[in-house]
Structures are given as structure tokens and as C-alpha cells.
């Protein structure tokens, strides 16, 4: 009986450890994050694009312009994981939307590794801070 209990306990611990290594979360998307009116009044669309691009670069995202009001941002994390997002923006708001990922365990049901969500939260914070500073 003791041997079976030890095997069961070891299996339970292994399951908990393995589950803890993969922390899937719902995909975090930034939708229509408002740009403060003070900032809207002070920056042009070209300057807004420049500021968003600079903010992304500060967080190690590589950015390319897709169309007016739309950027494509790519981040490579620890040379193992890649995420690609579209950043759509206008005078009043911006959005950050997942396009694709590699090795981030995206499951097709709206879940992804927590590393992706962390990178997007940091990108959102950096964009907000950069735009706020420009509006001062």
C-alpha cells in the first residue's frame, strides 16, 4: 500500500509541476486604448506613428508600416518564441491585435503562453508612456 501511495504521490507532484511550466492564458488584446485629448491636440498622425514605433523599439519589437494607421510589430523572445501583432491607430485610440505566433503554444481556442501577454502588456505601457510624454 505504501508503494502505491508513493507512486500516486509522485505522479500527482509531476502533474502539478508540468502544468505549472505551461501557463496558458486567454490572449490579451488591446482594443481601442484611448489616447488622451491633450496628446491628440499636440501630435500629428505622422508623429503618432513615430512615437508608437519608438515605444515598440524600446521594448524590442521590430516594426514595419503596413498602411496608414497600421503597423506590424514582431518580437522574438529568447531566440525561441516569436509573436506578430498589428498595431492599428488613429487620432483617438490604438489597438494591439495578435496576428500569429511561433512556439508560444497558441491553441486556436484563444489561449497562449503567458510570455506573450506579458510582452503585450509591456508594449501597451510603453506606448501609453511615450504618447503621454509627447503630450506634455
Buried (B, 14 or more C-beta within 10 A) or exposed (E): EEEEEEEEEEEEEEEEEEEEEEEBBEBBEBEEBEBEEEBBEEBEEEEBBBBBBBBBEBBEBEBEEEEEBEBBBBBEBEEEBBBBBBBBBBBEBBBBEBEEBEEBBBEEEEBBBBBBBEBBEBBBEBBBEBBEEBBE
